[in-house]
C-alpha cells in the first residue's frame, strides 16, 4: 500500500480527529465533547460522571461476573500560565511531565475563554547570548496582546497551552508496506482510539463482553490520575485495565515491532499476574505475542487506582512507542494488534 492508501486506515481517521483538540489536565472538556460526539454517532448514550469522565456501560454475557473497567485518559501533557507580565508576556510551567526540548520554540495555542485567540510564540530567548540550559523559569510566551486584552479573552493565571493542531501530525514514515506513525502525544490518544475502535466492534454486534464492562475516557491522568480514582471509588469494579502506551526506556528490552505490551510492575504496584497471563493468551490467539516490562519511574491510571484501593485487580496494556512526552512514534500495526488482543480478551472468561 502507498502512504495515500494508508490515510483511510480507521486508526488514522480517529487519530486525526483527536489531534485537532488540545486537552490539558483539568481542561479536558473540549476533548470530552469530541469523544461524546463520536460515541453518539456510534449509537451509544454516553454518560458524564461528576468528575468529567465519559462512560459507556456495556452488559456482559455473564451478568453475575464482577464489573470490568477499560479506560483511556483524555488529557495530555501541556503548559500552564503562572504569571502575566505588564507587557502581556506570559510565564509558564509544565502541566504533566513536559520538558522544554520536547515542545521546542514556536507557535502554541493558549486555551482561554475565547476560542478565537491568535497563536502565541513559545520563546527561549536569543541564541546570540551566553546562557545555560533551557528551563521553564527561563522560558516566556510572546502574545502580542496587553494584559487587559488577555483578560477580556479569558486568559489568566492557570490558563493552559498546547501545540496547535497543525504541529501535531500524524506523520507516516518508513516503509509504506509497514509504516510507522508519529504524532504529538499518543499518550493517550493511542489508547482513546483503541477504545473507540473496540466500542465500534461491540456496537456492530461482532463482540460480546463476558463481564459487565464500563469503557471510560478519564480525566487528569497526567499528574494524579484523579478521574480514574473517582470513577473506581464510585463504581467499585473488580478489574481495572488502563489502555496506555509504553515508552522504550534504556532500562527495558522493548522492541518497536508492533507487539503490544503489558506492564508487570511500575512505580506504584505489582500488577495482577492472572490478568497478565490472560492478556498474553489473548495476544497469542490474536496472532501476536505480548512484550512484558517493568517500568521503574512511570505509573498509570491502573496502578494509581490499585494504590488507593479502587480495584482489587489491575493491568496496564497497549502499544510500545519510541519517544515519550513529546512527538511519539509507533508502528501503525501496533494499534491493530492491540485492538485484536483486546477483542479476544473481553470475550474470554477471566480467571
C-alpha positions in Angstrom: 0.0 0.0 0.0 1.0 3.6 -0.5 1.1 6.3 2.1 -2.0 7.8 0.5 -3.9 4.5 0.8 -3.0 4.2 4.5 -4.6 7.5 5.2 -8.0 5.8 5.2 -6.9 3.4 8.0 -9.5 3.6 10.8 -6.9 4.3 13.4 -5.6 7.3 11.5 -9.1 8.7 10.8 -9.9 8.7 14.6 -6.4 10.0 15.5 -6.6 12.9 13.1 -9.9 14.0 14.7 -8.4 13.8 18.3 -5.2 15.6 17.3 -7.3 18.7 16.4 -8.2 19.3 20.1 -5.9 20.3 22.9 -6.7 18.6 26.2 -4.5 19.7 29.1 -5.0 18.1 32.6 -8.1 19.6 34.3 -9.3 21.2 31.0 -10.5 18.1 29.1 -13.9 19.5 28.3 -13.2 20.1 24.6 -11.8 16.6 24.2 -14.8 15.2 26.1 -17.1 16.9 23.6 -15.3 15.2 20.7 -15.5 11.8 22.4 -19.2 12.2 23.2 -20.0 13.1 19.6 -18.1 10.0 18.3 -19.9 7.7 20.8 -23.3 9.2 20.0 -22.5 8.7 16.3 -21.9 5.0 17.0 -25.3 4.7 18.6 -24.3 4.9 22.3 -25.7 7.0 25.1 -22.5 8.1 26.9 -22.7 9.4 30.5 -20.6 12.1 32.0 -19.9 11.5 35.7 -19.3 14.2 38.3 -15.5 14.1 37.7 -15.9 14.7 34.0 -15.1 11.2 32.9 -17.1 9.9 29.8 -18.6 6.5 30.4 -20.2 3.8 28.2 -21.8 0.9 30.0 -21.8 -2.5 28.2 -23.7 -5.5 29.6 -21.8 -8.8 29.8 -23.0 -12.3 28.9 -22.3 -13.3 32.5 -24.4 -10.8 34.5 -23.0 -12.2 37.8 -19.4 -11.6 36.9 -17.7 -8.6 38.5 -17.5 -5.3 36.8 -14.5 -4.5 34.5 -13.4 -1.0 33.6 -11.3 -0.5 30.5 -10.0 3.1 30.5 -8.0 5.6 28.4 -7.2 9.1 29.6 -8.3 12.2 27.7 -5.6 14.6 29.0 -2.2 15.3 27.5 1.0 17.0 28.8 0.7 20.7 28.4 1.7 24.2 29.7 0.1 26.3 32.4 0.4 30.1 32.8 2.0 31.1 36.1 2.3 34.8 35.7 1.2 37.6 33.3 3.8 40.3 32.9 3.0 44.0 32.4 3.7 43.8 28.6 1.4 40.8 28.1 4.2 38.2 28.1 3.3 35.0 29.9 5.4 33.0 32.3 4.7 29.3 32.2 5.4 25.9 33.8 4.6 22.4 32.7 1.4 20.6 33.4 2.4 16.9 33.3 6.0 15.8 32.5 6.7 18.2 29.6 10.3 19.3 29.2 11.2 22.4 27.1 13.2 20.5 24.5 10.2 18.2 23.8 8.0 21.0 22.6 10.6 23.4 21.2 10.4 27.1 20.3 7.5 28.1 18.1 3.7 28.6 18.0 1.4 27.4 20.8 -2.3 27.8 21.4 -3.4 29.5 24.6 -6.6 28.0 25.9 -8.7 30.9 27.3 -12.4 31.5 27.4 -12.3 32.9 23.8 -11.7 30.3 21.2 -10.6 32.9 18.7 -7.3 33.7 20.4 -4.5 34.1 17.9 -1.4 31.8 18.3 1.3 32.8 20.8 5.1 32.1 20.5 7.0 30.0 23.0 10.3 31.8 23.3 13.6 30.5 24.5 15.3 33.9 24.0 18.3 34.9 21.9 20.8 32.3 20.7 23.4 35.0 20.4 23.9 35.4 24.1 25.6 33.1 26.6 23.1 31.1 28.6 22.6 27.9 30.5 20.2 25.0 29.8 16.7 26.0 28.9 14.4 25.5 31.9 10.8 26.6 32.4 11.7 29.6 34.6 13.7 30.9 31.7 11.0 30.4 29.0 8.4 33.0 28.1 5.4 33.2 25.8 5.0 36.2 23.5 1.4 37.0 22.9 1.4 40.4 21.3 -1.6 41.4 23.5 -1.8 43.6 26.6 -2.8 42.2 30.0 -6.2 43.9 29.5 -6.7 42.2 26.1 -5.7 38.9 27.5 -8.1 39.3 30.4 -11.0 40.1 28.1 -10.3 36.9 26.2 -10.3 34.8 29.4 -6.5 34.3 29.7 -5.5 34.2 33.4 -3.0 32.6 35.7 -3.9 28.9 35.5 -4.8 29.0 31.8 -3.2 26.3 29.7 -1.5 26.0 26.4 -0.7 23.2 23.9 0.9 22.9 20.4 -1.5 24.0 17.6 -3.2 21.2 15.6 -1.0 21.7 12.6 2.1 20.8 14.7 0.6 17.6 16.0 0.7 15.2 13.0 0.0 12.4 12.3 3.0 11.7 10.1 3.7 8.4 8.3 7.3 7.3 7.8 9.4 4.3 7.0 8.4 1.5 4.7 5.0 2.1 3.0 4.4 -1.7 3.4 4.7 -1.5 7.2 4.7 2.2 8.1 5.5 3.9 11.4 3.1 6.6 12.5 4.3 9.7 14.5 2.2 12.3 16.4 2.3 14.7 19.2 1.5 12.6 22.3 0.0 9.2 21.5 -0.2 9.5 25.3 -3.1 8.8 25.4 -4.7 9.4 22.1 -3.5 6.0 21.1 -5.4 4.4 23.9 -8.5 6.5 23.2 -8.6 5.5 19.6 -8.1 1.8 20.5 -11.0 2.1 23.0 -13.2 3.8 20.4 -12.5 1.1 17.8 -13.3 -1.6 20.4 -16.6 0.1 21.1 -17.3 0.2 17.3 -16.9 -3.6 17.2 -19.1 -4.1 20.2 -21.8 -1.9 18.7 -21.7 -3.6 15.3 -22.6 -6.9 17.1 -19.3 -8.6 16.4 -18.2 -8.7 20.1 -20.0 -9.6 23.3 -18.0 -9.0 26.5 -18.2 -11.8 29.1 -18.2 -9.4 32.0 -20.3 -6.2 32.5 -18.0 -3.5 31.4 -17.5 0.2 31.5 -15.5 1.9 28.7 -14.1 5.0 30.4 -12.4 8.1 29.0 -10.9 9.6 32.1 -9.6 13.0 33.1 -6.4 14.2 34.6 -4.1 11.1 34.4 -1.1 13.3 33.9 -0.2 14.4 37.4 -2.6 12.4 39.7 -5.0 10.0 37.9 -7.8 11.8 39.6 -10.6 10.8 37.2 -9.8 7.1 37.4 -9.7 7.2 41.2 -13.0 9.0 41.4 -14.6 6.6 39.0 -13.5 3.4 40.8 -14.4 4.7 44.3 -18.0 5.2 42.9 -18.3 2.1 40.7 -16.2 -0.4 42.7 -15.0 -2.5 39.7 -13.4 -5.9 40.3 -11.0 -5.3 37.3 -9.5 -2.0 36.0 -7.4 -2.0 32.8 -5.6 1.1 31.6 -5.0 1.4 27.9 -1.8 3.4 27.5 1.4 3.4 25.7 4.8 2.1 26.9 7.9 4.2 26.3 11.1 2.4 25.2 13.3 3.5 28.1 17.0 2.4 28.2 16.4 0.0 31.1 13.9 -2.1 29.1 14.3 -4.6 26.3 11.2 -3.5 24.4 11.2 -3.6 20.6 9.4 -1.3 18.2 8.0 -4.3 16.3 4.2 -3.8 16.7 3.7 -6.3 19.5 1.6 -5.0 22.4 2.9 -4.6 25.9 1.6 -5.4 29.4 3.2 -4.0 32.5 4.4 -6.4 35.2 5.3 -3.7 37.7 5.7 0.1 37.9 6.5 2.8 40.4 3.3 2.1 42.4 2.5 -1.6 42.2 3.0 -5.1 41.0 0.3 -6.0 38.5 -2.2 -8.9 38.7 -0.4 -12.0 37.3 -3.7 -13.6 36.2 -4.6 -10.7 34.0 -1.1 -10.6 32.6 -1.4 -14.3 31.7 -4.8 -13.9 30.1 -3.7 -10.9 28.1 -0.7 -12.8 26.8 -3.0 -15.7 25.9 -5.4 -13.4 24.1 -2.5 -11.9 22.2 -1.5 -15.4 21.0 -5.0 -16.1 19.9 -5.0 -12.8 18.0 -1.9 -13.8 16.1 0.8 -11.9 18.0 2.6 -12.1 21.3 3.0 -9.8 24.4 6.0 -7.9 25.4 6.4 -7.7 29.2 8.0 -4.8 31.0 8.9 -3.5 34.5 8.6 0.3 34.5 10.9 2.0 37.1 9.6 5.5 37.1 6.1 5.8 35.4 2.8 4.8 36.8 -0.7 4.6 35.2 -4.4 5.1 35.9 -4.4 1.4 36.8 -1.6 1.3 39.4 -2.9 4.6 40.9 -6.4 3.0 41.3 -4.9 -0.1 42.9 -2.7 2.1 45.2 -5.8 3.7 46.7 -7.9 0.6 46.9 -10.1 1.5 44.0 -10.0 -2.0 42.4 -8.5 -5.3 43.6 -7.1 -6.4 40.2 -5.5 -4.1 37.6 -3.4 -4.2 34.4 -1.8 -1.7 32.0 -1.8 -2.7 28.4 -1.2 -1.0 25.0 1.3 -0.2 22.2 5.1 0.3 22.5 6.4 3.7 21.4 9.7 5.5 20.8 9.9 8.9 22.5 7.7 9.9 25.3 6.0 13.1 26.4 6.6 14.6 23.0 6.4 13.6 19.3 6.0 9.9 19.7 6.5 7.1 17.1 5.0 3.6 16.9 4.3 1.0 14.1 0.8 1.6 12.7 0.1 -2.2 13.0 0.7 -1.9 16.8 -2.7 -0.3 17.2 -4.4 -3.1 15.2 -2.6 -5.8 17.2 -3.7 -4.1 20.5 -7.3 -4.0 19.2 -7.3 -7.6 18.2 -5.9 -8.7 21.5 -8.5 -6.7 23.4 -11.2 -8.1 21.2 -10.3 -11.7 22.2 -9.6 -10.7 25.9 -13.1 -9.2 26.6 -14.8 -12.3 25.2 -12.9 -14.7 27.4 -13.9 -15.7 30.9 -11.3 -14.2 33.3 -9.7 -16.4 36.0 
